[in-house]
């Protein structure tokens, strides 16, 4: 097991906990994000799994998601942005961007099918964290 594998496992645990909470309550707590954010920062710097630039690029992508969530409050939650900040600290910019794209694609397909099958209205809120977890699993499978 390499240093990068430990980082992936910690990120999977974080995403699993976030997806459970987001699915149940449609919200993410600050405590979990803070604890795993600090753990990701400390582990990545101590184990030297990636460059600081890559780590900051991943966290910066989460910052952009936070900015989008503040500009359009009903479209994306701020907790989703903080979740991407933490995954960026664990995984870096390139993998975080891939996770964001795959998660948006998967959630878009799910929401489209839900509207077509009349399970959801256009105004319903759907949790994003389970799709982020699924995107990370897809990327791990493709490695």
C-alpha positions as CSV (number, residue, x, y, z in Angstrom):
1,X,0.0,0.0,0.0
2,X,1.5,3.3,-1.1
3,X,1.2,6.7,0.5
4,X,-1.2,7.8,-2.3
5,X,-3.5,4.8,-1.6
6,X,-3.9,5.9,2.0
7,X,-4.9,9.3,0.8
8,X,-7.5,7.7,-1.6
9,X,-8.9,5.6,1.3
10,X,-9.2,8.6,3.6
11,X,-11.0,10.5,0.8
12,X,-13.3,7.6,0.2
13,X,-14.2,7.5,3.9
14,X,-14.9,11.2,3.8
15,X,-17.0,11.0,0.7
16,X,-19.0,8.0,2.1
17,X,-19.8,10.0,5.3
18,X,-20.7,13.1,3.3
19,X,-22.9,11.1,0.9
20,X,-24.8,9.5,3.8
21,X,-25.4,12.8,5.5
22,X,-26.2,14.7,2.2
23,X,-28.7,12.0,1.1
24,X,-30.5,12.0,4.5
25,X,-30.5,15.7,5.4
26,X,-29.6,17.5,2.1
27,X,-26.9,19.3,4.1
28,X,-23.3,18.8,5.2
29,X,-21.9,19.6,8.7
30,X,-19.0,21.8,9.3
31,X,-17.4,19.4,11.8
32,X,-16.8,16.6,9.3
33,X,-15.5,19.0,6.7
34,X,-13.1,20.6,9.2
35,X,-11.8,17.4,10.6
36,X,-11.2,15.7,7.3
37,X,-9.9,19.0,5.8
38,X,-7.2,19.3,8.5
39,X,-6.4,15.6,8.2
40,X,-6.0,15.9,4.4
41,X,-3.8,18.9,4.7
42,X,-1.6,17.4,7.4
43,X,-1.3,14.0,5.7
44,X,-0.6,15.3,2.3
45,X,2.1,17.6,3.5
46,X,3.6,15.0,5.9
47,X,3.5,12.1,3.5
48,X,4.5,14.3,0.5
49,X,2.0,12.6,-1.8
50,X,1.7,15.6,-4.2
51,X,3.1,19.0,-4.8
52,X,1.7,22.0,-2.9
53,X,0.6,23.5,-6.3
54,X,-1.5,20.5,-7.1
55,X,-3.1,20.5,-3.7
56,X,-3.9,24.2,-3.9
57,X,-5.3,23.7,-7.4
58,X,-7.6,21.1,-6.1
59,X,-8.7,23.3,-3.2
60,X,-9.1,26.2,-5.6
61,X,-11.5,24.2,-7.6
62,X,-13.6,23.7,-4.5
63,X,-13.3,27.5,-3.9
64,X,-14.8,28.1,-7.4
65,X,-17.7,25.7,-6.6
66,X,-18.3,27.8,-3.4
67,X,-18.3,30.9,-5.5
68,X,-20.8,29.4,-7.9
69,X,-23.0,28.3,-4.9
70,X,-23.0,31.8,-3.5
71,X,-24.0,33.3,-6.9
72,X,-26.8,30.8,-7.5
73,X,-28.1,29.7,-4.1
74,X,-30.7,27.2,-5.3
75,X,-28.5,25.4,-7.8
76,X,-25.6,24.1,-5.8
77,X,-25.0,24.1,-2.0
78,X,-22.0,25.7,-0.3
79,X,-21.3,22.4,1.5
80,X,-20.7,20.8,-1.9
81,X,-18.0,23.4,-2.5
82,X,-16.4,22.7,0.8
83,X,-16.5,19.0,0.1
84,X,-14.5,19.7,-3.1
85,X,-12.0,21.7,-1.2
86,X,-11.4,18.7,1.1
87,X,-11.2,16.2,-1.8
88,X,-8.8,18.6,-3.6
89,X,-6.5,18.5,-0.5
90,X,-6.5,14.7,-0.7
91,X,-6.4,14.1,-4.4
92,X,-5.0,17.2,-6.2
93,X,-6.4,19.4,-8.9
94,X,-6.5,17.1,-11.9
95,X,-8.3,14.3,-10.2
96,X,-10.6,16.7,-8.4
97,X,-11.6,18.2,-11.7
98,X,-12.3,14.8,-13.1
99,X,-14.4,13.9,-10.1
100,X,-16.4,17.1,-10.5
101,X,-17.1,16.5,-14.2
102,X,-18.1,12.8,-13.7
103,X,-20.3,13.7,-10.7
104,X,-22.1,16.4,-12.6
105,X,-22.6,14.1,-15.5
106,X,-24.0,11.3,-13.3
107,X,-26.3,13.6,-11.4
108,X,-27.5,15.2,-14.6
109,X,-28.5,11.8,-16.0
110,X,-30.2,10.8,-12.7
111,X,-32.1,14.1,-12.5
112,X,-33.2,13.9,-16.2
113,X,-34.5,10.3,-15.6
114,X,-36.2,11.4,-12.4
115,X,-38.0,14.2,-14.2
116,X,-38.9,12.1,-17.2
117,X,-40.3,9.3,-15.0
118,X,-42.1,11.9,-12.9
119,X,-40.3,11.0,-9.7
120,X,-38.9,14.6,-9.3
121,X,-40.1,18.1,-10.1
122,X,-37.8,20.6,-11.7
123,X,-37.6,22.5,-8.4
124,X,-36.6,19.5,-6.2
125,X,-33.2,19.3,-4.6
126,X,-31.0,16.2,-5.2
127,X,-27.9,15.4,-3.0
128,X,-24.6,15.8,-5.0
129,X,-22.3,13.9,-2.5
130,X,-23.5,10.4,-3.5
131,X,-22.6,11.2,-7.1
132,X,-19.2,12.5,-6.0
133,X,-18.6,9.2,-4.2
134,X,-19.7,7.3,-7.3
135,X,-17.3,9.4,-9.5
136,X,-14.4,8.7,-7.2
137,X,-15.2,4.9,-7.3
138,X,-15.3,5.1,-11.1
139,X,-11.9,6.9,-11.2
140,X,-10.4,4.3,-8.9
141,X,-11.8,1.5,-11.1
142,X,-10.3,3.1,-14.2
143,X,-6.8,3.3,-12.6
